[in-house]
Amino acid sequence: MSVEACAAFLQITQSDAQVRQQLKAMTAVAEMIRLGRAHGYHFDGRDLAVASSSPDLAATAPAPPVPPAPPATEPTVFYHHEFDMDQIPGFAAVIDELPALKIKPPTVDLARFDEGFRVEDLRSTSMVPDSTEHRRWRAGLGTRADPPHRPDFHLVNLDDHVEHAGYDTYYAAKTRLVGALEKVFSGEVRLSGSMWYPPSSYRLWHTNEEQPGWRMYLIDFDEDFADPEHTSFFRYQHPETRELITLPERPRLARFFKVEQDPDRLFWHCIVNPTRRHRWSFGCNVPDTWFDDIAVRS
């Protein structure tokens, strides 16, 4: 393992169009390390951090680039949209990839995962996220003697699990997914996260403000909900009215929303799966023109 080997591989990511396309499907350092190994370059996360800090190679870091925040004087408008995937023109190829994406890596210890569930964490999703009550509750997270895990992140990041037999098939499907989405939208698409929500999982209040712009999430489940009133849900605080809005979910759902950095327009949101169903969510950074792209094709 060496910084030199990592730097040599990052040079390939700059010059090889196929590898650059593959990088759009990556969201975790472990994936970058595995891809380098497949090309004969062996390095670890520390090597990657050092090599990617080079000014000449910074653009090849595994995390997608963060677009600049809009000027403070630029007016912005808040939008949130949901569509059934089968109603979006050009999404047939996207839907075709879902079975290969919805994996349950055997490297995940679900018994250990269940130990990370905390009722008090789940209850915090009913608090107003920018309230004094919630700020006080979040301040207490760092003082807890919990097992090592992110208390606000009771779910499984699929892209952290690369050492299982099904990973290559899964990663190939992610790469095809990016290609299918770029045929729908008029611009570059990058995956921002691939998450598995087992039963009784959650992602607590957060804003994603470090990566502003339009997000799309492709959401699906292992089975339909027997009771439409008892589903997973997406909850957000409207940046203008400060109202909490709770949206029940359904299979094959595409959700779009805009993330901003203006402190007065942060998009606070959380996700809860209190059911026995398994939920998957694949996040993407999409072009600002996504709505027009869909309208033109419809």
Residue frames as qw, qx, qy, qz and C-alpha x, y, z in Angstrom:
[[0.000, 0.890, 0.457, 0.000, 0.00, 0.00, 0.00],
 [0.458, -0.208, 0.038, 0.863, 1.37, 3.44, -0.83],
 [0.182, 0.757, 0.166, -0.606, 0.55, 7.01, -1.63],
 [0.007, 0.436, -0.619, -0.653, 2.45, 6.59, -4.90],
 [0.105, 0.209, 0.939, 0.252, 0.21, 3.73, -6.03],
 [0.140, 0.704, 0.605, -0.343, -2.88, 5.75, -5.13],
 [0.078, 0.701, -0.148, -0.693, -1.60, 8.80, -7.03],
 [0.044, -0.195, 0.804, 0.560, -0.94, 6.63, -10.08],
 [0.114, 0.452, 0.883, 0.053, -4.48, 5.29, -9.95],
 [0.109, 0.765, 0.353, -0.528, -5.95, 8.77, -9.57],
 [0.013, 0.473, -0.483, -0.737, -4.13, 9.73, -12.75],
 [0.050, 0.166, 0.917, 0.360, -6.02, 6.94, -14.50],
 [0.093, 0.658, 0.694, -0.276, -9.30, 8.30, -13.20],
 [0.081, 0.704, -0.035, -0.704, -8.48, 11.57, -14.93],
 [0.103, 0.436, -0.641, -0.623, -7.57, 10.07, -18.29],
 [0.023, -0.121, -0.969, -0.215, -9.85, 7.04, -18.63],
 [0.429, -0.168, -0.163, -0.873, -13.44, 8.00, -19.55],
 [0.693, -0.244, -0.639, -0.226, -14.82, 4.61, -18.52],
 [0.488, -0.198, -0.629, 0.572, -13.28, 4.83, -15.06],
 [0.064, -0.046, 0.168, -0.983, -14.53, 8.40, -14.64],
 [0.587, -0.240, -0.391, -0.667, -18.05, 7.18, -15.41],
 [0.675, -0.236, -0.687, 0.127, -17.65, 4.41, -12.84],
 [0.266, -0.007, -0.490, 0.830, -16.68, 6.96, -10.21],
 [0.358, -0.264, -0.110, -0.889, -20.09, 8.62, -10.52],
 [0.765, -0.309, -0.471, -0.312, -21.62, 5.49, -8.96],
 [0.617, -0.060, -0.596, 0.510, -19.30, 5.53, -5.93],
 [0.328, -0.824, -0.081, -0.454, -20.14, 7.13, -2.60],
 [0.764, -0.630, 0.136, 0.018, -17.68, 5.47, -0.19],
 [0.021, -0.775, 0.625, 0.088, -13.91, 5.35, 0.22],
 [0.644, -0.165, 0.747, -0.016, -14.08, 1.55, 0.46],
 [0.753, 0.566, 0.333, -0.052, -15.41, 1.45, -3.09],
 [0.309, 0.895, -0.317, -0.045, -12.55, 3.59, -4.37],
 [0.340, -0.574, 0.745, 0.001, -10.01, 1.33, -2.70],
 [0.741, 0.132, 0.657, -0.041, -11.63, -1.76, -4.24],
 [0.646, 0.754, 0.099, -0.060, -11.70, -0.21, -7.71],
 [0.074, 0.842, -0.532, -0.043, -8.03, 0.67, -7.43],
 [0.542, -0.323, 0.775, -0.020, -7.24, -2.89, -6.40],
 [0.783, 0.426, 0.447, -0.078, -9.12, -4.20, -9.44],
 [0.527, 0.838, -0.130, 0.054, -6.75, -2.14, -11.60],
 [0.842, 0.145, -0.276, 0.440, -3.67, -3.44, -9.78],
 [0.131, 0.561, -0.301, 0.760, -3.15, -0.48, -7.42],
 [0.623, -0.467, -0.605, 0.170, -3.12, -1.18, -3.70],
 [0.088, 0.348, -0.281, 0.890, -3.68, 1.64, -1.23],
 [0.242, -0.496, -0.773, 0.312, -5.73, 2.41, 1.85],
 [0.045, -0.897, -0.429, -0.094, -7.89, 5.27, 3.04],
 [0.393, -0.776, 0.078, 0.488, -4.98, 7.23, 4.47],
 [0.453, -0.079, 0.536, 0.708, -3.09, 6.94, 1.17],
 [0.186, 0.646, 0.614, 0.414, -6.17, 8.17, -0.66],
 [0.206, -0.924, -0.262, 0.186, -6.55, 11.18, 1.65],
 [0.422, -0.595, 0.286, 0.621, -2.92, 12.19, 1.08],
 [0.390, 0.093, 0.644, 0.651, -2.88, 11.58, -2.68],
 [0.118, 0.719, 0.612, 0.306, -6.21, 13.30, -3.35],
 [0.247, -0.860, -0.179, 0.408, -5.06, 16.40, -1.47],
 [0.448, -0.132, 0.400, 0.789, -2.67, 17.15, -4.32],
 [0.286, 0.569, 0.063, -0.768, -3.92, 20.23, -6.24],
 [0.268, 0.324, -0.684, -0.596, -3.49, 18.33, -9.51],
 [0.275, -0.102, -0.946, -0.140, -5.58, 15.39, -8.32],
 [0.214, 0.112, 0.582, -0.777, -8.15, 16.93, -6.01],
 [0.589, 0.166, -0.188, -0.769, -10.90, 16.64, -8.63],
 [0.616, 0.093, -0.752, -0.216, -10.63, 12.84, -8.49],
 [0.186, -0.172, 0.758, -0.601, -11.48, 12.48, -4.81],
 [0.065, -0.251, -0.957, -0.132, -14.22, 9.87, -4.28],
 [0.108, 0.613, 0.580, -0.525, -16.76, 12.30, -2.88],
 [0.368, 0.680, 0.479, 0.416, -18.76, 14.20, -5.53],
 [0.274, 0.168, -0.077, 0.944, -17.83, 17.85, -5.96],
 [0.061, -0.669, -0.591, 0.447, -19.82, 20.35, -3.93],
 [0.274, 0.650, 0.355, 0.613, -21.29, 23.10, -6.11],
 [0.175, 0.101, -0.290, 0.936, -20.89, 26.66, -4.85],
 [0.026, 0.598, 0.681, -0.422, -23.64, 28.17, -2.76],
 [0.227, 0.736, 0.420, 0.479, -25.83, 30.75, -4.53],
 [0.175, 0.300, -0.212, 0.914, -25.15, 34.39, -3.72],
 [0.042, -0.348, -0.716, 0.604, -27.01, 35.63, -0.66],
 [0.278, 0.377, 0.060, -0.882, -28.92, 38.14, -2.76],
 [0.273, 0.048, -0.778, -0.564, -30.15, 35.57, -5.27],
 [0.682, -0.098, 0.231, -0.687, -33.84, 34.76, -4.75],
 [0.100, 0.124, -0.984, -0.077, -34.59, 31.08, -4.24],
 [0.719, -0.118, -0.111, -0.675, -37.76, 29.06, -4.36],
 [0.360, -0.239, 0.871, -0.232, -38.44, 25.92, -2.37],
 [0.730, 0.155, -0.404, -0.529, -39.74, 22.87, -4.20],
 [0.375, -0.200, 0.891, -0.160, -40.56, 19.31, -3.23],
 [0.692, 0.257, -0.331, -0.587, -41.91, 16.75, -5.70],
 [0.499, -0.156, 0.847, -0.093, -42.83, 13.07, -5.66],
 [0.642, 0.347, -0.395, -0.559, -43.55, 10.79, -8.61],
 [0.910, -0.034, 0.410, -0.060, -44.24, 7.13, -9.17],
 [0.321, -0.462, 0.638, 0.526, -41.22, 5.89, -11.09],
 [0.418, 0.276, 0.803, 0.323, -43.33, 4.22, -13.75],
 [0.247, 0.878, 0.398, -0.096, -44.90, 7.61, -14.56],
 [0.157, -0.800, 0.299, 0.496, -41.58, 9.28, -15.35],
 [0.771, 0.623, -0.088, -0.096, -40.71, 9.19, -19.06],
 [0.502, 0.645, -0.545, 0.187, -37.56, 7.24, -19.79],
 [0.396, -0.566, 0.604, -0.397, -37.44, 5.52, -16.39],
 [0.969, 0.040, -0.113, -0.216, -38.00, 1.96, -17.60],
 [0.704, 0.381, -0.488, 0.349, -34.25, 1.29, -17.61],
 [0.119, -0.511, 0.524, -0.671, -33.98, 2.78, -14.11],
 [0.803, -0.232, 0.215, -0.504, -36.69, 0.48, -12.77],
 [0.916, 0.231, -0.328, -0.022, -34.99, -2.50, -14.40],
 [0.422, 0.460, -0.608, 0.491, -31.92, -1.97, -12.19],
 [0.509, -0.568, 0.254, -0.595, -33.79, -1.95, -8.87],
 [0.967, -0.213, -0.095, -0.105, -33.69, -5.74, -8.21],
 [0.795, 0.221, -0.284, 0.488, -29.88, -5.75, -8.44],
 [0.090, 0.581, -0.277, 0.760, -29.59, -2.65, -6.26],
 [0.651, -0.529, 0.104, -0.534, -31.80, -3.79, -3.39],
 [0.678, 0.182, -0.678, 0.215, -29.24, -5.97, -1.66],
 [0.684, -0.689, 0.108, -0.214, -28.84, -7.18, 1.93],
 [0.421, 0.602, -0.648, 0.199, -25.08, -7.69, 2.28],
 [0.869, -0.300, -0.390, 0.043, -24.27, -10.77, 4.38],
 [0.502, 0.198, -0.402, 0.740, -21.45, -8.73, 5.92],
 [0.309, -0.487, 0.105, -0.810, -24.09, -6.78, 7.88],
 [0.243, -0.145, -0.881, 0.379, -24.71, -8.14, 11.36],
 [0.334, -0.542, -0.383, -0.669, -28.41, -7.41, 11.80],
 [0.649, -0.563, -0.481, 0.173, -28.40, -8.50, 15.45],
 [0.467, -0.249, -0.148, 0.836, -25.70, -5.93, 16.18],
 [0.007, -0.334, -0.324, -0.885, -27.61, -3.43, 14.05],
 [0.470, -0.635, -0.523, -0.319, -30.75, -3.92, 16.14],
 [0.594, -0.450, -0.396, 0.537, -28.73, -3.19, 19.29],
 [0.272, 0.025, 0.038, 0.961, -28.22, 0.35, 17.97],
 [0.210, -0.624, -0.529, -0.536, -31.93, 1.18, 18.05],
 [0.171, -0.166, -0.531, 0.813, -32.85, 3.84, 20.60],
 [0.004, -0.726, -0.687, -0.042, -36.44, 4.81, 21.36],
 [0.177, -0.789, -0.159, 0.566, -35.36, 8.28, 22.48],
 [0.206, -0.259, 0.512, 0.792, -33.63, 8.83, 19.13],
 [0.065, 0.413, 0.799, 0.432, -36.74, 7.84, 17.23],
 [0.110, -0.791, -0.541, 0.263, -38.86, 10.17, 19.36],
 [0.230, -0.526, 0.101, 0.812, -36.68, 13.09, 18.31],
 [0.157, 0.195, 0.665, 0.704, -38.19, 12.91, 14.81],
 [0.115, -0.759, -0.627, -0.130, -41.35, 14.43, 16.31],
 [0.317, -0.665, -0.143, 0.661, -39.46, 17.48, 17.57],
 [0.390, 0.919, 0.055, -0.012, -39.23, 20.69, 15.57],
 [0.862, 0.129, -0.056, 0.486, -35.65, 20.45, 14.23],
 [0.334, 0.490, -0.138, 0.793, -34.69, 24.11, 14.66],
 [0.527, -0.758, -0.179, -0.340, -36.25, 24.35, 18.11],
 [0.165, -0.687, 0.579, -0.407, -34.46, 24.81, 21.42],
 [0.862, -0.215, 0.370, -0.272, -35.77, 21.41, 22.51],
 [0.935, 0.338, -0.001, 0.104, -34.15, 19.66, 19.57],
 [0.360, 0.743, -0.422, 0.376, -30.87, 21.56, 19.87],
 [0.460, -0.583, 0.544, -0.390, -30.70, 20.56, 23.53],
 [0.950, -0.019, 0.279, -0.137, -31.39, 16.93, 22.65],
 [0.792, 0.546, -0.169, 0.215, -28.72, 16.86, 19.93],
 [0.031, 0.782, -0.496, 0.377, -26.19, 18.40, 22.30],
 [0.688, -0.431, 0.507, -0.290, -26.63, 15.37, 24.54],
 [0.945, 0.297, -0.111, -0.081, -25.79, 12.84, 21.83],
 [0.508, 0.615, -0.518, 0.308, -22.06, 13.28, 22.25],
 [0.268, -0.522, 0.627, -0.513, -22.20, 12.41, 25.95],
 [0.917, -0.093, 0.079, -0.379, -23.87, 9.02, 25.58],
 [0.295, -0.472, 0.829, 0.061, -22.00, 5.78, 26.26],
 [0.867, 0.331, 0.110, -0.356, -23.49, 3.94, 23.27],
 [0.796, 0.003, 0.473, 0.378, -21.80, 1.26, 21.17],
 [0.171, -0.414, 0.365, 0.816, -19.75, 2.87, 18.37],
 [0.293, 0.516, 0.712, 0.376, -22.27, 4.01, 15.79],
 [0.025, -0.185, -0.102, -0.977, -23.75, 7.24, 14.51],
 [0.149, 0.340, 0.765, -0.526, -26.76, 7.84, 16.76],
 [0.421, 0.521, 0.090, -0.737, -28.53, 9.83, 14.03],
 [0.456, 0.464, -0.614, -0.447, -27.89, 7.17, 11.38],
 [0.568, -0.106, 0.782, -0.234, -29.64, 3.90, 12.26],
 [0.816, 0.517, 0.041, -0.256, -29.48, 2.36, 8.81],
 [0.779, -0.171, 0.452, 0.399, -26.96, 0.56, 6.58],
 [0.254, 0.783, -0.338, -0.457, -24.74, 2.33, 4.06],
 [0.953, 0.234, 0.193, -0.001, -24.51, -0.34, 1.35],
 [0.590, 0.737, -0.245, 0.223, -21.39, 1.22, -0.16],
 [0.284, -0.719, 0.589, -0.235, -19.39, 0.57, 3.00],
 [0.786, -0.134, 0.594, -0.101, -19.81, -3.16, 2.36],
 [0.508, 0.664, -0.431, -0.340, -17.55, -4.13, -0.53],
 [0.026, 0.408, -0.913, 0.022, -16.16, -7.46, 0.67],
 [0.650, 0.138, 0.660, -0.350, -19.07, -9.73, -0.17],
 [0.444, 0.083, 0.790, 0.415, -19.73, -11.94, -3.18],
 [0.305, 0.725, 0.609, 0.101, -22.59, -9.83, -4.51],
 [0.150, -0.738, -0.023, 0.657, -20.81, -6.47, -4.51],
 [0.206, -0.204, 0.583, 0.759, -19.56, -6.56, -8.12],
 [0.062, 0.495, 0.791, 0.355, -23.05, -7.28, -9.46],
 [0.148, -0.831, -0.441, 0.305, -24.46, -4.51, -7.28],
 [0.236, -0.611, 0.182, 0.734, -21.80, -2.02, -8.35],
 [0.192, 0.089, 0.705, 0.677, -22.32, -2.82, -12.02],
 [0.015, -0.704, -0.696, -0.140, -26.03, -2.07, -11.54],
 [0.205, -0.800, -0.187, 0.532, -25.17, 1.27, -9.90],
 [0.244, -0.338, 0.452, 0.789, -22.98, 2.19, -12.85],
 [0.082, 0.363, 0.771, 0.517, -25.76, 1.29, -15.31],
 [0.110, -0.785, -0.569, 0.218, -28.20, 3.28, -13.17],
 [0.188, -0.647, 0.074, 0.735, -26.10, 6.43, -13.55],
 [0.139, -0.068, 0.661, 0.734, -25.98, 5.92, -17.31],
 [0.007, -0.564, -0.793, -0.229, -29.75, 5.41, -17.49],
 [0.150, -0.812, -0.385, 0.413, -30.39, 8.58, -15.46],
 [0.200, -0.493, 0.280, 0.799, -28.03, 10.65, -17.59],
 [0.100, 0.235, 0.750, 0.610, -30.11, 9.68, -20.61],
 [0.114, -0.750, -0.651, -0.002, -33.18, 11.10, -18.85],
 [0.222, -0.902, -0.128, 0.349, -31.62, 14.29, -17.48],
 [0.561, 0.770, -0.024, 0.303, -29.64, 16.81, -19.49],
 [0.005, -0.817, 0.468, -0.337, -26.44, 16.69, -17.50],
 [0.377, 0.287, -0.830, 0.294, -24.22, 14.77, -15.14],
 [0.777, -0.488, -0.104, -0.383, -25.72, 12.56, -12.44],
 [0.295, 0.387, -0.781, 0.392, -23.78, 11.31, -9.43],
 [0.683, -0.462, -0.564, -0.044, -24.89, 8.96, -6.71],
 [0.106, -0.666, 0.352, -0.649, -24.82, 10.56, -3.26],
 [0.347, -0.294, 0.758, -0.467, -25.76, 7.57, -1.12],
 [0.633, -0.029, -0.684, -0.360, -27.09, 4.00, -1.26],
 [0.261, -0.295, 0.640, -0.660, -28.96, 3.17, 1.93],
 [0.509, -0.230, -0.809, -0.182, -30.71, 0.08, 3.25],
 [0.388, -0.349, 0.353, -0.777, -33.31, 0.71, 5.95],
 [0.310, -0.128, -0.941, 0.041, -34.07, -2.61, 7.69],
 [0.440, -0.680, -0.535, -0.241, -37.16, -2.82, 9.91],
 [0.505, -0.820, -0.194, 0.189, -37.19, -0.22, 12.71],
 [0.603, -0.004, 0.096, 0.792, -34.55, 2.00, 11.13],
 [0.035, 0.954, 0.275, -0.114, -34.27, 5.76, 10.82],
 [0.496, 0.248, 0.002, 0.832, -32.24, 8.74, 9.69],
 [0.215, -0.712, -0.465, 0.480, -32.76, 11.58, 12.13],
 [0.207, 0.954, 0.171, -0.137, -33.13, 15.29, 11.36],
 [0.556, -0.271, 0.341, 0.708, -30.44, 16.62, 8.99],
 [0.289, 0.814, 0.080, -0.498, -30.06, 19.23, 6.23],
 [0.784, 0.277, 0.366, 0.417, -27.41, 17.98, 3.71],
 [0.114, 0.976, 0.032, -0.184, -26.34, 21.64, 3.53],
 [0.433, -0.570, 0.527, 0.459, -22.74, 20.64, 2.79],
 [0.278, 0.051, 0.773, 0.569, -23.90, 19.56, -0.69],
 [0.369, 0.508, 0.268, -0.730, -26.43, 22.12, -1.97],
 [0.243, 0.225, -0.663, -0.672, -28.45, 21.54, -5.10],
 [0.793, 0.003, -0.123, -0.596, -31.19, 19.26, -6.34],
 [0.225, -0.242, 0.934, -0.133, -31.42, 15.76, -4.90],
 [0.769, 0.016, -0.348, -0.536, -33.37, 12.82, -6.23],
 [0.330, -0.284, 0.857, -0.274, -34.02, 9.72, -4.15],
 [0.641, 0.046, -0.628, -0.439, -35.19, 6.44, -5.66],
 [0.406, -0.263, 0.675, -0.558, -37.12, 4.55, -2.97],
 [0.722, 0.011, -0.563, -0.402, -38.34, 0.97, -3.02],
 [0.604, -0.388, 0.536, -0.445, -39.26, -1.87, -0.66],
 [0.092, -0.181, 0.974, 0.102, -39.09, -5.65, -0.48],
 [0.007, 0.460, 0.879, 0.129, -42.90, -5.89, -0.50],
 [0.196, -0.574, -0.278, -0.745, -45.96, -3.70, -0.66],
 [0.136, -0.125, 0.611, -0.770, -47.45, -2.41, 2.58],
 [0.116, -0.391, -0.912, -0.052, -50.46, -4.41, 3.72],
 [0.114, -0.824, -0.496, 0.247, -51.89, -1.30, 5.34],
 [0.400, 0.625, 0.133, 0.657, -51.40, 2.00, 3.46],
 [0.336, -0.887, -0.017, -0.317, -51.80, 3.81, 6.78],
 [0.723, -0.605, 0.299, 0.148, -48.82, 1.99, 8.27],
 [0.774, 0.547, -0.028, 0.320, -45.80, 2.78, 6.12],
 [0.568, -0.191, -0.059, 0.798, -42.38, 4.33, 6.33],
 [0.117, 0.941, 0.316, -0.001, -42.44, 8.11, 6.12],
 [0.485, 0.250, 0.007, 0.838, -40.46, 11.14, 5.06],
 [0.229, -0.875, -0.385, 0.183, -40.84, 14.23, 7.24],
 [0.475, 0.249, 0.019, 0.844, -39.55, 17.70, 6.56],
 [0.115, -0.707, -0.348, 0.605, -39.83, 21.22, 7.91],
 [0.435, 0.770, 0.335, 0.326, -41.00, 23.65, 5.26],
 [0.527, -0.007, -0.107, 0.843, -38.26, 26.30, 5.03],
 [0.051, -0.399, -0.152, -0.903, -40.78, 29.12, 4.74],
 [0.594, -0.534, -0.242, -0.552, -43.77, 28.20, 6.90],
 [0.072, -0.440, 0.780, -0.439, -41.72, 26.11, 9.43],
 [0.851, -0.077, 0.117, -0.507, -44.54, 23.56, 9.31],
 [0.312, -0.293, 0.902, 0.059, -43.69, 19.88, 9.81],
 [0.742, 0.314, -0.213, -0.552, -44.94, 17.84, 6.85],
 [0.484, -0.240, 0.841, -0.036, -45.12, 14.04, 7.00],
 [0.629, 0.400, -0.388, -0.543, -45.39, 12.04, 3.78],
 [0.831, -0.106, 0.535, -0.104, -46.20, 8.30, 3.82],
 [0.058, 0.530, -0.711, -0.459, -44.16, 6.29, 1.34],
 [0.889, 0.277, 0.239, -0.275, -44.94, 3.66, -1.26],
 [0.748, -0.092, 0.507, 0.418, -42.90, 1.34, -3.50],
 [0.522, 0.334, 0.439, 0.651, -41.08, 2.70, -6.57],
 [0.066, -0.954, -0.260, 0.136, -41.18, 6.30, -5.46],
 [0.559, 0.297, 0.012, 0.774, -38.95, 9.09, -6.85],
 [0.280, -0.879, -0.294, 0.250, -38.55, 12.08, -4.55],
 [0.486, 0.465, 0.022, 0.740, -36.96, 15.40, -5.54],
 [0.306, -0.914, -0.231, 0.131, -36.06, 18.29, -3.28],
 [0.432, 0.722, -0.177, 0.512, -33.63, 21.18, -3.21],
 [0.698, -0.482, -0.253, 0.465, -30.93, 21.56, -0.59],
 [0.203, 0.862, -0.025, 0.464, -29.81, 25.10, 0.25],
 [0.612, -0.022, -0.438, 0.658, -27.18, 26.65, 2.52],
 [0.159, -0.540, 0.033, -0.826, -28.97, 29.84, 3.48],
 [0.070, -0.004, -0.823, 0.563, -29.52, 29.45, 7.29],
 [0.455, 0.193, 0.309, -0.812, -33.09, 30.68, 6.83],
 [0.761, 0.311, -0.226, -0.523, -33.85, 28.09, 4.14],
 [0.055, -0.347, 0.935, -0.037, -32.23, 24.89, 5.39],
 [0.746, -0.032, -0.424, -0.513, -34.15, 21.81, 4.34],
 [0.315, -0.309, 0.801, -0.403, -34.49, 19.87, 7.58],
 [0.813, 0.063, -0.336, -0.471, -35.76, 16.34, 6.94],
 [0.345, -0.344, 0.845, -0.221, -35.79, 12.87, 8.47],
 [0.664, 0.105, -0.607, -0.424, -36.81, 9.34, 7.44],
 [0.456, -0.260, 0.730, -0.438, -38.36, 6.63, 9.61],
 [0.612, 0.054, -0.695, -0.374, -39.17, 3.03, 8.75],
 [0.437, -0.302, 0.622, -0.575, -41.18, 1.71, 11.74],
 [0.879, 0.150, -0.062, -0.448, -42.48, -1.29, 9.75],
 [0.784, -0.228, 0.567, 0.110, -41.37, -4.89, 9.13],
 [0.735, 0.659, 0.112, 0.115, -40.63, -4.04, 5.49],
 [0.618, -0.290, 0.228, 0.694, -37.13, -3.43, 4.16],
 [0.288, 0.934, 0.145, -0.151, -36.62, -0.04, 2.54],
 [0.667, -0.030, 0.253, 0.700, -33.91, 1.05, 0.09],
 [0.141, 0.957, 0.132, -0.219, -33.04, 4.60, -0.92],
 [0.692, 0.092, 0.270, 0.663, -30.60, 5.61, -3.66],
 [0.021, -0.890, -0.135, 0.436, -29.71, 9.29, -3.63],
 [0.624, 0.342, 0.333, 0.618, -28.47, 11.24, -6.65],
 [0.067, -0.603, 0.013, 0.795, -27.29, 14.74, -7.37],
 [0.487, 0.539, 0.625, 0.285, -29.25, 15.79, -10.46],
 [0.257, 0.211, 0.206, 0.920, -29.08, 18.84, -12.76],
 [0.149, 0.320, 0.360, -0.863, -31.11, 21.93, -11.90],
 [0.422, 0.204, -0.393, -0.791, -32.99, 21.38, -15.17],
 [0.100, 0.031, 0.994, -0.041, -34.40, 18.00, -14.11],
 [0.393, 0.487, 0.594, -0.506, -38.04, 19.14, -14.06],
 [0.440, 0.644, -0.217, -0.587, -37.84, 20.62, -17.56],
 [0.089, 0.335, -0.898, -0.273, -36.14, 17.45, -18.81],
 [0.230, 0.245, 0.921, -0.197, -39.06, 15.36, -17.63],
 [0.395, 0.631, 0.324, -0.583, -41.62, 17.84, -19.00],
 [0.292, 0.573, -0.506, -0.575, -39.97, 17.92, -22.42],
 [0.079, 0.168, -0.965, -0.187, -40.03, 14.13, -22.65],
 [0.307, 0.299, 0.804, -0.412, -43.61, 13.73, -21.46]]
